[in-house]
Amino acid sequence: MASELMMTDVSLEAVLDEQQMTLGEVLGLEVGQTMMLNAVPDGDIEVKCSGIPMMRGKIGRMGRYVAIKIDQINRKIQEG
C-alpha cells in the first residue's frame, strides 16, 4: 500500500503572488485586462498542494519550459 501511495498523482500550485480584492473588483475584471502583481523576476515562489505550503523556490526557465528551483522544503510536511 505504501508504494501505491507514493505513486499517487497530486496537483501542485505555484503561487506567484496573492492579492486581496473586493468582489466588485473581481467581477469588474475583463478579458484582456492586465492585472499587476507584486512579484519580481527573482522573487520567491510558493508551491502548494491543496492549499498547504509544501516548498519555496525561484522561478526560472529550463529550455522552453518555465521551471522552479526548489530552495526550501516544508519539513513539517515531510515529518508528517
C-alpha positions in Angstrom: 0.0 0.0 0.0 2.9 2.4 0.8 4.3 2.0 -2.8 0.8 2.7 -4.2 0.5 5.8 -2.1 3.9 7.1 -3.2 2.8 6.8 -6.9 -0.4 8.8 -6.3 -0.8 11.8 -8.6 -1.2 15.2 -6.8 -1.8 18.7 -8.1 0.6 21.4 -7.2 0.1 25.2 -7.5 3.0 27.6 -8.0 1.8 30.9 -6.4 3.5 34.0 -7.8 1.5 36.5 -5.8 -1.6 36.8 -3.7 -3.8 39.9 -3.5 -6.9 40.9 -1.7 -9.6 42.4 -3.9 -13.2 43.2 -3.3 -15.8 41.1 -5.0 -16.7 44.1 -7.1 -13.1 44.4 -8.3 -13.0 40.7 -9.2 -16.4 41.0 -11.1 -15.1 44.1 -12.9 -12.2 42.2 -14.5 -12.4 41.8 -18.2 -10.8 39.5 -20.8 -7.6 41.1 -22.0 -7.2 43.3 -18.9 -3.7 43.5 -17.3 -3.5 42.6 -13.6 -0.4 44.0 -11.9 1.3 41.6 -9.5 3.7 42.4 -6.7 6.0 39.6 -7.8 9.6 40.3 -9.1 11.5 38.1 -11.5 13.9 36.8 -8.9 11.3 36.6 -6.1 10.3 33.6 -4.2 7.5 31.3 -5.5 5.5 29.2 -3.1 4.4 25.7 -4.1 1.2 24.5 -2.5 -0.7 21.2 -2.6 -4.4 21.6 -1.7 -3.7 25.0 -0.2 -0.9 23.6 2.0 2.5 25.2 1.6 5.0 22.5 0.5 8.1 24.3 -0.7 9.6 27.6 -1.9 11.9 28.4 -4.7 12.9 30.7 -7.5 11.2 30.9 -10.9 13.3 30.4 -14.0 13.5 28.7 -17.4 14.8 25.4 -18.5 14.8 25.2 -22.2 11.3 26.1 -23.4 9.8 25.3 -20.0 9.1 27.6 -17.1 10.7 26.0 -14.0 11.1 26.4 -10.3 14.4 25.8 -8.5 13.5 24.5 -5.1 15.3 26.3 -2.2 13.3 25.2 0.8 11.0 22.3 1.7 8.4 22.5 4.4 9.9 19.9 6.8 6.8 19.7 8.9 5.0 18.1 5.9 7.8 15.5 5.4 7.9 14.5 9.1 4.1 14.4 9.0 
